[in-house]
Amino acid sequence: MPEPGPPRPTRSVGPVPEPLEPLARGPLTPALERFAGGPVLAASAVAMLVLTTFSGVYGYHRDELYFRMLPPDLAYTDQPFLTPWLARTLTGLVADEVWALRIPATLTAGTAVVLIALLTRELGGGRRAQALAGWGYAGTASLLMFGHVLLPATLDLALWLAVLLAATRAALRDPRWWLLTGVLIGLTTWNRWLVVVLALAIAAGVLLHGPRDALRSPWAWGGAIASLVIAAPNLVFQATNDWPQLAMGAALGENNAGEVRVLMWPLLFLLLGPALVPTCLRGIRHLWTDPALRHARFLLLCLLVLLAFTFIRGTQPHYFMTPLAAVFAAGCVRLGARIESYRQLAVPWGLNAAFCALIGLPLLPLAVLGNTPVPAISPLAADQVGWPAYTETVATAHDLAVQEHGEPVAVITANYGEAGALARYGPEHGLPAPLSGHNHLHVLGGPDAEAATVVLVGHGRLATQFETCAVAGELDNGVGVDNEEQGVPVRVCHGPLDSWDQLWPLFAHLD
């Protein structure tokens, strides 16, 4: 037996790098890692703190003014009841101030950050991937823009993610979650009927990629029935009122389609921010190539279907934002397995968040806002400017009308934003309740039969329906922001040429 030689010298290999998170692989499902509660909840808290800090810097968005003035109802001509109900409730119970109205928006955004991390976890993402998803999404334009104001799209941030999370859980792990998916879809119809398109895309994805046994599952059928039961009151309203939501969609498409079909493509880069686009591309590849995620490929189909729907219908350019966020979550799974340190992303993702905050939050002083491209990039900013000033102009015209023709003097606006502003700020100027033919406001009725004098905000084409009509002012926000109201003439009109029963239908319009 040979004698053992001298011990071999050991070679220094330096510090051992942090092990990479393994990519999920396997014929059935990806591994379900521990929830990264600390970093994800921290991201959610920071997002909510930032949104709260800036919640009242500019002013109400036009849609918020509209929602706060709508009377309680089960449904409206242009939308379901949930967002208007929240706006009405918060202004009545908490405070009639913009910051109070936006509390649900802040909470929704914080919830969405947690949900995107949970979706990443369902797709096989470890703690690092979940943290990347939460912090990355917290700094996106879509979350900051729609988390800043209370719109139907705001609630969709969380509601749609909850639907996709439940459906992913059901497809990959537990078919009982199809029941919750149906319940969530039904609840989401209380906010927007667009979720039906998302539900159909999920069903089509299951049919194409499985698990096809879900189509026979009592849990899936139970979910479908639950969604119909929950949506039933709104369905009844639509059916008994000649399906106004379809008419609303057609009107939006007719008015917006050309612009939407152009804007939707840059929004693919802007909603999350340019620096997160490579992660989305990783997500597409990950969902398509990982066999463990075959049953989650409906997420890709949801993105494609919503992109196609946005292009074809041409109603609004942001309808695909939540499926895009889901693809980003999938990309974070692969990214979390590739990077060795968060520092690798600190600069590009930090700059991305700063850019998104600039276009999504009221960071710029009003005095300079109109001289920047921000209002053009984000119309949400432009629509928060000028409402008290516009009200003062209308009040001046109203006083002039009273002096010339005596009481009563009705006030009719061209759109619900103007009507909402007058409903909020008009009482302190002695203005009567505003009237408008825009969307659901037309249903609420027009001027009293004996009204012989009106202040007409916009509606230039209808000035010919009166014996006299003279311009008494022009709306001006005073800061040079070019929005829908800027430069709109305000007229004092007297002597309607027909009864208000005949004239009021002329003021009706959907858009």
HUKAVEN-V586864 format. One line per field, one symbol per residue. ss: DSSP state (A for helix, B for strand, O for the rest). phi: phi as a letter, one per 20 degrees, with the letter a starting at -180 (. if undefined). psi: psi as a letter, one per 30 degrees, with the letter a starting at -180 (. if undefined). A space follows every 50 residues. Layout:
ss: ???
phi: ???
psi: ???
This chain:
ss: OOOOOOOOOOOOOOOOOOOOOOOOOOOOOOOOOOOOAAAAAAAAAAAAAA AAAOOOOOOOOAAAAAAAAOOOOOBOOOOBOAAAAAAAAAAAAOOOOAAA AOAAAAAAAAAAAAAAAAAAAAOOOOAAAAAAAAAAAAOOAAAAAAAAOO OAAAAAAAAAAAAAAAAAAAAAOOOOAAAAAAAAAAAAOOOOOOAAAAAA AAAAAAAAAOOAAAAAOAAAAAAAAAAAAAAAAAAAAAAAOOOAAAAAAA AAAAAAAAAAAAAAAAAAAAOOOAAAAAAAAAAAAAAAAOAAAAAAOAAA AAAAAAAAAAAAAOOOOOOOAAAAAAAAAAAAAAAAAAOOOOAAAAAAAA AAAAAAAAAAOOOOOAAAAOOOOAAAAOAAAAOOOOAAAAAAAAAAAAAA AAAAAOOOBBBBBOOAAAAAAAAAAAAAAOOOOOBBOBAAAAAAOOOOOO OOBBBBBOOAAAAAABBBBBBBBBOOOOOOOOOOOOOOBBBBBBBBOOOA AAAAAAAOBOO
phi: .ffffffffedfdmffffffffffbqfdcffdeffeggffffffffgfff ffgdfdferffgffffffeffgafacgdafeffgfffffffeedaecfff fegffffffffffffffffgffeofeffffffffffffdefffffefece cgffffgefffffffffffffecbffffffgfffffffffdbfgffffff fffffffednfffffdffffffffffffffeggfffgffecmlfffffff ffffedggfffefffffgeefeogfefgfffgfffffedeffdgfdffff fgfffffffffffmecedfeffgffffggfffffffedeebfffdgffff ffffffffedcfeefgfdgfedfggffcggffeddnffffffffffffff fffecmfececcdfbffffffffedfgfdmffgfcbeelfffffodffge fdccedemlgfeffecfcbcfdrbfbfmcmeedfegnffddddcmfebff feeggfefbda
psi: kkkkllkkkkkkgakklkkkkkkkklfdllkjlkkiedeeeeeeeeeeee eeegfgedakleeeeeeffklklflleflafeeeeeeeeefeedkileee fgeeeeeeeeeeeeeeeeeeeeggkaeeeeeeeeeeefgleeeeeffflj lefeffeeeeeeeeeeeeeeefejfffeeeeeeeeeefffekfffeeeee eeeeeeeefljfffffkfeeeeeeeeeeeefeeeeeeeefghifeeeeee eeeeefeeeefefeeffffeefkeffeeeeeeeeeeeffjffgefgffee eeeeeeeeeeeeehekfgfgeeeeeeeeeeefeeeffelfkffffeeeee eeeeeeeeffliekkeffefglgeeeejfeeeggkfeeeeeeeeeeeeee eeeefllljlkklflfeeeeeeeefeefggklklllgkbffefflallef jfkkjjjbhefgffglekjkkfakkjffggkjaffkgkkkkjkkikfllf eeeefffkkk.
